[in-house]
Amino acid sequence: MAATPVLDLQPGDQIAHKGGWFTLAARPVPRAVGDRLTLTFVGGSQRSVHWLATVTTNHQGEL
């Protein structure tokens, strides 16, 4: 596990979210206004984060 800046996230990275591990489906997408990015997970769930935030990740194959 590692703390990864959201701007370094890649599709397939696993992110700690809502008490479990969610797999990122695509690169983070900026919102039209403001300082937030939208993370989209496999299955369609989304999370909004600040563009300078770090998230707990478990890169592919590290489980």
PDB file of N, H, CA, C and O in Angstrom:
ATOM      1  N   MET A   1       0.848  -1.180   0.000  1.00  0.00           N
ATOM      2  CA  MET A   1       0.000   0.000   0.000  1.00  0.00           C
ATOM      3  C   MET A   1       0.883   1.228   0.000  1.00  0.00           C
ATOM      4  O   MET A   1       1.984   1.240   0.550  1.00  0.00           O
ATOM      5  N   ALA A   2       0.359   2.259  -0.636  1.00  0.00           N
ATOM      6  H   ALA A   2      -0.536   2.249  -1.082  1.00  0.00           H
ATOM      7  CA  ALA A   2       1.123   3.497  -0.730  1.00  0.00           C
ATOM      8  C   ALA A   2       0.170   4.684  -0.801  1.00  0.00           C
ATOM      9  O   ALA A   2      -0.983   4.547  -1.210  1.00  0.00           O
ATOM     10  N   ALA A   3       0.662   5.839  -0.402  1.00  0.00           N
ATOM     11  H   ALA A   3       1.599   5.950  -0.070  1.00  0.00           H
ATOM     12  CA  ALA A   3      -0.079   7.086  -0.592  1.00  0.00           C
ATOM     13  C   ALA A   3       0.339   7.626  -1.955  1.00  0.00           C
ATOM     14  O   ALA A   3       1.507   7.952  -2.169  1.00  0.00           O
ATOM     15  N   THR A   4      -0.616   7.719  -2.874  1.00  0.00           N
ATOM     16  H   THR A   4      -1.564   7.454  -2.701  1.00  0.00           H
ATOM     17  CA  THR A   4      -0.331   8.124  -4.237  1.00  0.00           C
ATOM     18  C   THR A   4      -1.073   9.412  -4.575  1.00  0.00           C
ATOM     19  O   THR A   4      -2.274   9.508  -4.320  1.00  0.00           O
ATOM     20  N   PRO A   5      -0.382  10.416  -5.146  1.00  0.00           N
ATOM     21  CA  PRO A   5      -1.083  11.620  -5.597  1.00  0.00           C
ATOM     22  C   PRO A   5      -2.115  11.244  -6.659  1.00  0.00           C
ATOM     23  O   PRO A   5      -1.841  10.408  -7.520  1.00  0.00           O
ATOM     24  N   VAL A   6      -3.298  11.856  -6.605  1.00  0.00           N
ATOM     25  H   VAL A   6      -3.521  12.536  -5.906  1.00  0.00           H
ATOM     26  CA  VAL A   6      -4.355  11.498  -7.553  1.00  0.00           C
ATOM     27  C   VAL A   6      -3.942  11.750  -9.001  1.00  0.00           C
ATOM     28  O   VAL A   6      -4.430  11.069  -9.904  1.00  0.00           O
ATOM     29  N   LEU A   7      -3.065  12.703  -9.237  1.00  0.00           N
ATOM     30  H   LEU A   7      -2.669  13.256  -8.504  1.00  0.00           H
ATOM     31  CA  LEU A   7      -2.635  12.977 -10.613  1.00  0.00           C
ATOM     32  C   LEU A   7      -1.742  11.863 -11.175  1.00  0.00           C
ATOM     33  O   LEU A   7      -1.517  11.809 -12.384  1.00  0.00           O
ATOM     34  N   ASP A   8      -1.233  10.976 -10.314  1.00  0.00           N
ATOM     35  H   ASP A   8      -1.416  11.020  -9.332  1.00  0.00           H
ATOM     36  CA  ASP A   8      -0.391   9.861 -10.760  1.00  0.00           C
ATOM     37  C   ASP A   8      -1.168   8.558 -10.920  1.00  0.00           C
ATOM     38  O   ASP A   8      -0.580   7.536 -11.273  1.00  0.00           O
ATOM     39  N   LEU A   9      -2.468   8.574 -10.670  1.00  0.00           N
ATOM     40  H   LEU A   9      -2.946   9.404 -10.383  1.00  0.00           H
ATOM     41  CA  LEU A   9      -3.260   7.356 -10.751  1.00  0.00           C
ATOM     42  C   LEU A   9      -3.401   6.870 -12.195  1.00  0.00           C
ATOM     43  O   LEU A   9      -3.474   7.666 -13.131  1.00  0.00           O
ATOM     44  N   GLN A  10      -3.436   5.558 -12.348  1.00  0.00           N
ATOM     45  H   GLN A  10      -3.377   4.911 -11.587  1.00  0.00           H
ATOM     46  CA  GLN A  10      -3.582   4.912 -13.649  1.00  0.00           C
ATOM     47  C   GLN A  10      -4.757   3.941 -13.590  1.00  0.00           C
ATOM     48  O   GLN A  10      -5.056   3.399 -12.526  1.00  0.00           O
ATOM     49  N   PRO A  11      -5.430   3.714 -14.725  1.00  0.00           N
ATOM     50  CA  PRO A  11      -6.487   2.700 -14.742  1.00  0.00           C
ATOM     51  C   PRO A  11      -5.930   1.362 -14.241  1.00  0.00           C
ATOM     52  O   PRO A  11      -4.817   0.970 -14.594  1.00  0.00           O
ATOM     53  N   GLY A  12      -6.710   0.677 -13.426  1.00  0.00           N
ATOM     54  H   GLY A  12      -7.613   0.995 -13.139  1.00  0.00           H
ATOM     55  CA  GLY A  12      -6.279  -0.598 -12.851  1.00  0.00           C
ATOM     56  C   GLY A  12      -5.745  -0.461 -11.441  1.00  0.00           C
ATOM     57  O   GLY A  12      -5.673  -1.457 -10.721  1.00  0.00           O
ATOM     58  N   ASP A  13      -5.364   0.752 -11.016  1.00  0.00           N
ATOM     59  H   ASP A  13      -5.422   1.561 -11.601  1.00  0.00           H
ATOM     60  CA  ASP A  13      -4.923   0.955  -9.635  1.00  0.00           C
ATOM     61  C   ASP A  13      -6.099   0.677  -8.707  1.00  0.00           C
ATOM     62  O   ASP A  13      -7.244   0.987  -9.034  1.00  0.00           O
ATOM     63  N   GLN A  14      -5.812   0.095  -7.559  1.00  0.00           N
ATOM     64  H   GLN A  14      -4.881  -0.157  -7.293  1.00  0.00           H
ATOM     65  CA  GLN A  14      -6.845  -0.164  -6.567  1.00  0.00           C
ATOM     66  C   GLN A  14      -6.751   0.900  -5.493  1.00  0.00           C
ATOM     67  O   GLN A  14      -5.669   1.196  -4.984  1.00  0.00           O
ATOM     68  N   ILE A  15      -7.909   1.477  -5.151  1.00  0.00           N
ATOM     69  H   ILE A  15      -8.787   1.237  -5.564  1.00  0.00           H
ATOM     70  CA  ILE A  15      -7.965   2.601  -4.227  1.00  0.00           C
ATOM     71  C   ILE A  15      -8.857   2.235  -3.053  1.00  0.00           C
ATOM     72  O   ILE A  15      -9.953   1.704  -3.231  1.00  0.00           O
ATOM     73  N   ALA A  16      -8.371   2.529  -1.839  1.00  0.00           N
ATOM     74  H   ALA A  16      -7.481   2.960  -1.694  1.00  0.00           H
ATOM     75  CA  ALA A  16      -9.186   2.309  -0.635  1.00  0.00           C
ATOM     76  C   ALA A  16     -10.333   3.304  -0.654  1.00  0.00           C
ATOM     77  O   ALA A  16     -10.119   4.515  -0.711  1.00  0.00           O
ATOM     78  N   HIS A  17     -11.582   2.771  -0.603  1.00  0.00           N
ATOM     79  H   HIS A  17     -11.756   1.788  -0.557  1.00  0.00           H
ATOM     80  CA  HIS A  17     -12.768   3.626  -0.677  1.00  0.00           C
ATOM     81  C   HIS A  17     -13.937   2.890  -0.041  1.00  0.00           C
ATOM     82  O   HIS A  17     -14.200   1.736  -0.378  1.00  0.00           O
ATOM     83  N   LYS A  18     -14.634   3.541   0.870  1.00  0.00           N
ATOM     84  H   LYS A  18     -14.420   4.479   1.144  1.00  0.00           H
ATOM     85  CA  LYS A  18     -15.817   2.979   1.535  1.00  0.00           C
ATOM     86  C   LYS A  18     -15.536   1.628   2.195  1.00  0.00           C
ATOM     87  O   LYS A  18     -16.369   0.724   2.133  1.00  0.00           O
ATOM     88  N   GLY A  19     -14.386   1.488   2.815  1.00  0.00           N
ATOM     89  H   GLY A  19     -13.709   2.222   2.865  1.00  0.00           H
ATOM     90  CA  GLY A  19     -14.057   0.279   3.550  1.00  0.00           C
ATOM     91  C   GLY A  19     -13.603  -0.897   2.707  1.00  0.00           C
ATOM     92  O   GLY A  19     -13.479  -2.006   3.226  1.00  0.00           O
ATOM     93  N   GLY A  20     -13.349  -0.688   1.417  1.00  0.00           N
ATOM     94  H   GLY A  20     -13.450   0.213   0.996  1.00  0.00           H
ATOM     95  CA  GLY A  20     -12.891  -1.767   0.554  1.00  0.00           C
ATOM     96  C   GLY A  20     -11.915  -1.249  -0.484  1.00  0.00           C
ATOM     97  O   GLY A  20     -11.460  -0.107  -0.410  1.00  0.00           O
ATOM     98  N   TRP A  21     -11.598  -2.090  -1.446  1.00  0.00           N
ATOM     99  H   TRP A  21     -11.968  -3.017  -1.507  1.00  0.00           H
ATOM    100  CA  TRP A  21     -10.683  -1.716  -2.525  1.00  0.00           C
ATOM    101  C   TRP A  21     -11.474  -1.608  -3.814  1.00  0.00           C
ATOM    102  O   TRP A  21     -12.129  -2.565  -4.230  1.00  0.00           O
ATOM    103  N   PHE A  22     -11.415  -0.452  -4.444  1.00  0.00           N
ATOM    104  H   PHE A  22     -10.883   0.325  -4.106  1.00  0.00           H
ATOM    105  CA  PHE A  22     -12.103  -0.210  -5.699  1.00  0.00           C
ATOM    106  C   PHE A  22     -11.061  -0.047  -6.801  1.00  0.00           C
ATOM    107  O   PHE A  22     -10.032   0.596  -6.596  1.00  0.00           O
ATOM    108  N   THR A  23     -11.326  -0.628  -7.965  1.00  0.00           N
ATOM    109  H   THR A  23     -12.162  -1.151  -8.131  1.00  0.00           H
ATOM    110  CA  THR A  23     -10.400  -0.558  -9.096  1.00  0.00           C
ATOM    111  C   THR A  23     -10.751   0.640  -9.968  1.00  0.00           C
ATOM    112  O   THR A  23     -11.898   0.813 -10.379  1.00  0.00           O
ATOM    113  N   LEU A  24      -9.745   1.461 -10.242  1.00  0.00           N
ATOM    114  H   LEU A  24      -8.813   1.320  -9.908  1.00  0.00           H
ATOM    115  CA  LEU A  24      -9.940   2.655 -11.057  1.00  0.00           C
ATOM    116  C   LEU A  24     -10.159   2.252 -12.511  1.00  0.00           C
ATOM    117  O   LEU A  24      -9.371   1.492 -13.075  1.00  0.00           O
ATOM    118  N   ALA A  25     -11.239   2.766 -13.120  1.00  0.00           N
ATOM    119  H   ALA A  25     -11.879   3.383 -12.661  1.00  0.00           H
ATOM    120  CA  ALA A  25     -11.586   2.409 -14.501  1.00  0.00           C
ATOM    121  C   ALA A  25     -10.909   3.321 -15.522  1.00  0.00           C
ATOM    122  O   ALA A  25     -10.653   2.900 -16.650  1.00  0.00           O
ATOM    123  N   ALA A  26     -10.619   4.561 -15.139  1.00  0.00           N
ATOM    124  H   ALA A  26     -10.827   4.903 -14.223  1.00  0.00           H
ATOM    125  CA  ALA A  26     -10.049   5.528 -16.078  1.00  0.00           C
ATOM    126  C   ALA A  26      -9.217   6.548 -15.310  1.00  0.00           C
ATOM    127  O   ALA A  26      -9.288   6.631 -14.084  1.00  0.00           O
ATOM    128  N   ARG A  27      -8.435   7.314 -16.042  1.00  0.00           N
ATOM    129  H   ARG A  27      -8.377   7.247 -17.038  1.00  0.00           H
ATOM    130  CA  ARG A  27      -7.654   8.382 -15.394  1.00  0.00           C
ATOM    131  C   ARG A  27      -8.611   9.379 -14.735  1.00  0.00           C
ATOM    132  O   ARG A  27      -9.748   9.526 -15.183  1.00  0.00           O
ATOM    133  N   PRO A  28      -8.162  10.068 -13.669  1.00  0.00           N
ATOM    134  CA  PRO A  28      -9.009  11.080 -13.028  1.00  0.00           C
ATOM    135  C   PRO A  28      -9.418  12.164 -14.034  1.00  0.00           C
ATOM    136  O   PRO A  28      -8.622  12.573 -14.880  1.00  0.00           O
ATOM    137  N   VAL A  29     -10.665  12.618 -13.928  1.00  0.00           N
ATOM    138  H   VAL A  29     -11.312  12.287 -13.241  1.00  0.00           H
ATOM    139  CA  VAL A  29     -11.214  13.613 -14.849  1.00  0.00           C
ATOM    140  C   VAL A  29     -11.483  14.907 -14.089  1.00  0.00           C
ATOM    141  O   VAL A  29     -12.152  14.886 -13.056  1.00  0.00           O
ATOM    142  N   PRO A  30     -10.963  16.050 -14.592  1.00  0.00           N
ATOM    143  CA  PRO A  30     -11.239  17.322 -13.913  1.00  0.00           C
ATOM    144  C   PRO A  30     -12.689  17.741 -14.100  1.00  0.00           C
ATOM    145  O   PRO A  30     -13.301  17.457 -15.130  1.00  0.00           O
ATOM    146  N   ARG A  31     -13.228  18.417 -13.098  1.00  0.00           N
ATOM    147  H   ARG A  31     -12.730  18.647 -12.262  1.00  0.00           H
ATOM    148  CA  ARG A  31     -14.578  18.972 -13.208  1.00  0.00           C
ATOM    149  C   ARG A  31     -14.491  20.276 -13.997  1.00  0.00           C
ATOM    150  O   ARG A  31     -13.421  20.875 -14.110  1.00  0.00           O
ATOM    151  N   ALA A  32     -15.607  20.700 -14.531  1.00  0.00           N
ATOM    152  H   ALA A  32     -16.476  20.214 -14.439  1.00  0.00           H
ATOM    153  CA  ALA A  32     -15.650  21.918 -15.347  1.00  0.00           C
ATOM    154  C   ALA A  32     -15.225  23.160 -14.554  1.00  0.00           C
ATOM    155  O   ALA A  32     -14.591  24.067 -15.093  1.00  0.00           O
ATOM    156  N   VAL A  33     -15.580  23.182 -13.285  1.00  0.00           N
ATOM    157  H   VAL A  33     -16.095  22.445 -12.848  1.00  0.00           H
ATOM    158  CA  VAL A  33     -15.206  24.310 -12.427  1.00  0.00           C
ATOM    159  C   VAL A  33     -14.668  23.784 -11.106  1.00  0.00           C
ATOM    160  O   VAL A  33     -15.061  22.713 -10.643  1.00  0.00           O
ATOM    161  N   GLY A  34     -13.774  24.541 -10.512  1.00  0.00           N
ATOM    162  H   GLY A  34     -13.455  25.411 -10.888  1.00  0.00           H
ATOM    163  CA  GLY A  34     -13.289  24.170  -9.189  1.00  0.00           C
ATOM    164  C   GLY A  34     -12.004  23.371  -9.213  1.00  0.00           C
ATOM    165  O   GLY A  34     -11.364  23.202 -10.251  1.00  0.00           O
ATOM    166  N   ASP A  35     -11.645  22.885  -8.031  1.00  0.00           N
ATOM    167  H   ASP A  35     -12.165  23.023  -7.187  1.00  0.00           H
ATOM    168  CA  ASP A  35     -10.357  22.232  -7.821  1.00  0.00           C
ATOM    169  C   ASP A  35     -10.517  20.739  -7.545  1.00  0.00           C
ATOM    170  O   ASP A  35      -9.720  20.158  -6.807  1.00  0.00           O
ATOM    171  N   ARG A  36     -11.545  20.109  -8.133  1.00  0.00           N
ATOM    172  H   ARG A  36     -12.192  20.581  -8.732  1.00  0.00           H
ATOM    173  CA  ARG A  36     -11.851  18.708  -7.853  1.00  0.00           C
ATOM    174  C   ARG A  36     -11.663  17.843  -9.104  1.00  0.00           C
ATOM    175  O   ARG A  36     -11.809  18.300 -10.238  1.00  0.00           O
ATOM    176  N   LEU A  37     -11.335  16.585  -8.846  1.00  0.00           N
ATOM    177  H   LEU A  37     -11.216  16.214  -7.925  1.00  0.00           H
ATOM    178  CA  LEU A  37     -11.263  15.573  -9.895  1.00  0.00           C
ATOM    179  C   LEU A  37     -12.279  14.489  -9.574  1.00  0.00           C
ATOM    180  O   LEU A  37     -12.594  14.252  -8.408  1.00  0.00           O
ATOM    181  N   THR A  38     -12.788  13.835 -10.599  1.00  0.00           N
ATOM    182  H   THR A  38     -12.533  14.028 -11.547  1.00  0.00           H
ATOM    183  CA  THR A  38     -13.699  12.721 -10.399  1.00  0.00           C
ATOM    184  C   THR A  38     -12.960  11.425 -10.697  1.00  0.00           C
ATOM    185  O   THR A  38     -12.394  11.257 -11.777  1.00  0.00           O
ATOM    186  N   LEU A  39     -12.968  10.512  -9.735  1.00  0.00           N
ATOM    187  H   LEU A  39     -13.428  10.648  -8.857  1.00  0.00           H
ATOM    188  CA  LEU A  39     -12.411   9.183  -9.928  1.00  0.00           C
ATOM    189  C   LEU A  39     -13.574   8.255 -10.268  1.00  0.00           C
ATOM    190  O   LEU A  39     -14.569   8.213  -9.545  1.00  0.00           O
ATOM    191  N   THR A  40     -13.448   7.513 -11.368  1.00  0.00           N
ATOM    192  H   THR A  40     -12.639   7.547 -11.955  1.00  0.00           H
ATOM    193  CA  THR A  40     -14.487   6.567 -11.771  1.00  0.00           C
ATOM    194  C   THR A  40     -13.946   5.161 -11.619  1.00  0.00           C
ATOM    195  O   THR A  40     -12.877   4.836 -12.135  1.00  0.00           O
ATOM    196  N   PHE A  41     -14.692   4.327 -10.907  1.00  0.00           N
ATOM    197  H   PHE A  41     -15.560   4.591 -10.488  1.00  0.00           H
ATOM    198  CA  PHE A  41     -14.271   2.963 -10.617  1.00  0.00           C
ATOM    199  C   PHE A  41     -14.985   1.975 -11.524  1.00  0.00           C
ATOM    200  O   PHE A  41     -16.042   2.275 -12.079  1.00  0.00           O
ATOM    201  N   VAL A  42     -14.397   0.795 -11.669  1.00  0.00           N
ATOM    202  H   VAL A  42     -13.538   0.551 -11.218  1.00  0.00           H
ATOM    203  CA  VAL A  42     -15.040  -0.286 -12.405  1.00  0.00           C
ATOM    204  C   VAL A  42     -16.402  -0.529 -11.754  1.00  0.00           C
ATOM    205  O   VAL A  42     -16.493  -0.653 -10.533  1.00  0.00           O
ATOM    206  N   GLY A  43     -17.437  -0.597 -12.549  1.00  0.00           N
ATOM    207  H   GLY A  43     -17.363  -0.497 -13.541  1.00  0.00           H
ATOM    208  CA  GLY A  43     -18.790  -0.762 -12.033  1.00  0.00           C
ATOM    209  C   GLY A  43     -19.567   0.541 -11.990  1.00  0.00           C
ATOM    210  O   GLY A  43     -20.777   0.525 -11.767  1.00  0.00           O
ATOM    211  N   GLY A  44     -18.895   1.676 -12.199  1.00  0.00           N
ATOM    212  H   GLY A  44     -17.912   1.688 -12.380  1.00  0.00           H
ATOM    213  CA  GLY A  44     -19.582   2.958 -12.298  1.00  0.00           C
ATOM    214  C   GLY A  44     -19.580   3.839 -11.069  1.00  0.00           C
ATOM    215  O   GLY A  44     -19.985   4.998 -11.159  1.00  0.00           O
ATOM    216  N   SER A  45     -19.142   3.342  -9.922  1.00  0.00           N
ATOM    217  H   SER A  45     -18.813   2.401  -9.848  1.00  0.00           H
ATOM    218  CA  SER A  45     -19.080   4.161  -8.715  1.00  0.00           C
ATOM    219  C   SER A  45     -18.082   5.300  -8.939  1.00  0.00           C
ATOM    220  O   SER A  45     -17.101   5.137  -9.665  1.00  0.00           O
ATOM    221  N   GLN A  46     -18.338   6.457  -8.309  1.00  0.00           N
ATOM    222  H   GLN A  46     -19.134   6.589  -7.720  1.00  0.00           H
ATOM    223  CA  GLN A  46     -17.454   7.611  -8.461  1.00  0.00           C
ATOM    224  C   GLN A  46     -17.103   8.214  -7.108  1.00  0.00           C
ATOM    225  O   GLN A  46     -17.805   8.032  -6.113  1.00  0.00           O
ATOM    226  N   ARG A  47     -15.998   8.932  -7.111  1.00  0.00           N
ATOM    227  H   ARG A  47     -15.427   9.080  -7.919  1.00  0.00           H
ATOM    228  CA  ARG A  47     -15.537   9.641  -5.917  1.00  0.00           C
ATOM    229  C   ARG A  47     -14.936  10.961  -6.378  1.00  0.00           C
ATOM    230  O   ARG A  47     -14.228  11.006  -7.384  1.00  0.00           O
ATOM    231  N   SER A  48     -15.212  12.021  -5.656  1.00  0.00           N
ATOM    232  H   SER A  48     -15.787  11.984  -4.838  1.00  0.00           H
ATOM    233  CA  SER A  48     -14.656  13.333  -5.962  1.00  0.00           C
ATOM    234  C   SER A  48     -13.524  13.627  -4.980  1.00  0.00           C
ATOM    235  O   SER A  48     -13.674  13.437  -3.773  1.00  0.00           O
ATOM    236  N   VAL A  49     -12.390  14.093  -5.508  1.00  0.00           N
ATOM    237  H   VAL A  49     -12.268  14.247  -6.488  1.00  0.00           H
ATOM    238  CA  VAL A  49     -11.232  14.409  -4.660  1.00  0.00           C
ATOM    239  C   VAL A  49     -10.591  15.712  -5.124  1.00  0.00           C
ATOM    240  O   VAL A  49     -10.731  16.106  -6.282  1.00  0.00           O
ATOM    241  N   HIS A  50      -9.889  16.373  -4.212  1.00  0.00           N
ATOM    242  H   HIS A  50      -9.776  16.053  -3.272  1.00  0.00           H
ATOM    243  CA  HIS A  50      -9.122  17.570  -4.559  1.00  0.00           C
ATOM    244  C   HIS A  50      -7.966  17.160  -5.468  1.00  0.00           C
ATOM    245  O   HIS A  50      -7.407  16.076  -5.300  1.00  0.00           O
ATOM    246  N   TRP A  51      -7.604  17.998  -6.417  1.00  0.00           N
ATOM    247  H   TRP A  51      -8.058  18.879  -6.554  1.00  0.00           H
ATOM    248  CA  TRP A  51      -6.581  17.622  -7.398  1.00  0.00           C
ATOM    249  C   TRP A  51      -5.193  17.459  -6.787  1.00  0.00           C
ATOM    250  O   TRP A  51      -4.324  16.858  -7.420  1.00  0.00           O
ATOM    251  N   LEU A  52      -4.955  17.965  -5.592  1.00  0.00           N
ATOM    252  H   LEU A  52      -5.660  18.453  -5.078  1.00  0.00           H
ATOM    253  CA  LEU A  52      -3.659  17.795  -4.924  1.00  0.00           C
ATOM    254  C   LEU A  52      -3.687  16.695  -3.859  1.00  0.00           C
ATOM    255  O   LEU A  52      -2.694  16.483  -3.163  1.00  0.00           O
ATOM    256  N   ALA A  53      -4.809  16.002  -3.731  1.00  0.00           N
ATOM    257  H   ALA A  53      -5.615  16.175  -4.296  1.00  0.00           H
ATOM    258  CA  ALA A  53      -4.963  14.973  -2.694  1.00  0.00           C
ATOM    259  C   ALA A  53      -4.086  13.747  -2.983  1.00  0.00           C
ATOM    260  O   ALA A  53      -3.644  13.521  -4.109  1.00  0.00           O
ATOM    261  N   THR A  54      -3.857  12.973  -1.926  1.00  0.00           N
ATOM    262  H   THR A  54      -4.217  13.157  -1.011  1.00  0.00           H
ATOM    263  CA  THR A  54      -3.246  11.654  -2.077  1.00  0.00           C
ATOM    264  C   THR A  54      -4.260  10.628  -1.597  1.00  0.00           C
ATOM    265  O   THR A  54      -5.049  10.899  -0.691  1.00  0.00           O
ATOM    266  N   VAL A  55      -4.235   9.455  -2.204  1.00  0.00           N
ATOM    267  H   VAL A  55      -3.595   9.234  -2.940  1.00  0.00           H
ATOM    268  CA  VAL A  55      -5.148   8.382  -1.821  1.00  0.00           C
ATOM    269  C   VAL A  55      -4.335   7.123  -1.547  1.00  0.00           C
ATOM    270  O   VAL A  55      -3.246   6.943  -2.092  1.00  0.00           O
ATOM    271  N   THR A  56      -4.870   6.261  -0.704  1.00  0.00           N
ATOM    272  H   THR A  56      -5.755   6.407  -0.261  1.00  0.00           H
ATOM    273  CA  THR A  56      -4.218   4.982  -0.414  1.00  0.00           C
ATOM    274  C   THR A  56      -4.469   4.045  -1.577  1.00  0.00           C
ATOM    275  O   THR A  56      -5.616   3.789  -1.941  1.00  0.00           O
ATOM    276  N   THR A  57      -3.396   3.534  -2.161  1.00  0.00           N
ATOM    277  H   THR A  57      -2.464   3.742  -1.866  1.00  0.00           H
ATOM    278  CA  THR A  57      -3.523   2.662  -3.328  1.00  0.00           C
ATOM    279  C   THR A  57      -2.834   1.335  -3.096  1.00  0.00           C
ATOM    280  O   THR A  57      -1.949   1.202  -2.251  1.00  0.00           O
ATOM    281  N   ASN A  58      -3.263   0.370  -3.863  1.00  0.00           N
ATOM    282  H   ASN A  58      -3.983   0.478  -4.549  1.00  0.00           H
ATOM    283  CA  ASN A  58      -2.663  -0.933  -3.901  1.00  0.00           C
ATOM    284  C   ASN A  58      -2.521  -1.254  -5.386  1.00  0.00           C
ATOM    285  O   ASN A  58      -3.461  -1.739  -6.017  1.00  0.00           O
ATOM    286  N   HIS A  59      -1.345  -0.981  -5.935  1.00  0.00           N
ATOM    287  H   HIS A  59      -0.582  -0.587  -5.423  1.00  0.00           H
ATOM    288  CA  HIS A  59      -1.145  -1.134  -7.379  1.00  0.00           C
ATOM    289  C   HIS A  59      -1.319  -2.580  -7.797  1.00  0.00           C
ATOM    290  O   HIS A  59      -1.195  -3.481  -6.967  1.00  0.00           O
ATOM    291  N   GLN A  60      -1.601  -2.816  -9.060  1.00  0.00           N
ATOM    292  H   GLN A  60      -1.701  -2.084  -9.734  1.00  0.00           H
ATOM    293  CA  GLN A  60      -1.870  -4.134  -9.585  1.00  0.00           C
ATOM    294  C   GLN A  60      -0.835  -5.143  -9.096  1.00  0.00           C
ATOM    295  O   GLN A  60       0.370  -4.903  -9.176  1.00  0.00           O
ATOM    296  N   GLY A  61      -1.321  -6.269  -8.591  1.00  0.00           N
ATOM    297  H   GLY A  61      -2.300  -6.463  -8.526  1.00  0.00           H
ATOM    298  CA  GLY A  61      -0.428  -7.355  -8.180  1.00  0.00           C
ATOM    299  C   GLY A  61       0.159  -7.239  -6.794  1.00  0.00           C
ATOM    300  O   GLY A  61       0.948  -8.099  -6.402  1.00  0.00           O
ATOM    301  N   GLU A  62      -0.188  -6.215  -6.031  1.00  0.00           N
ATOM    302  H   GLU A  62      -0.829  -5.516  -6.349  1.00  0.00           H
ATOM    303  CA  GLU A  62       0.396  -6.036  -4.706  1.00  0.00           C
ATOM    304  C   GLU A  62      -0.457  -6.609  -3.584  1.00  0.00           C
ATOM    305  O   GLU A  62      -0.041  -6.547  -2.427  1.00  0.00           O
ATOM    306  N   LEU A  63      -1.620  -7.158  -3.866  1.00  0.00           N
ATOM    307  H   LEU A  63      -1.959  -7.208  -4.806  1.00  0.00           H
ATOM    308  CA  LEU A  63      -2.484  -7.680  -2.796  1.00  0.00           C
ATOM    309  C   LEU A  63      -1.881  -8.885  -2.127  1.00  0.00           C
ATOM    310  O   LEU A  63      -2.479  -9.444  -1.208  1.00  0.00           O
TER     311      LEU A  63
END
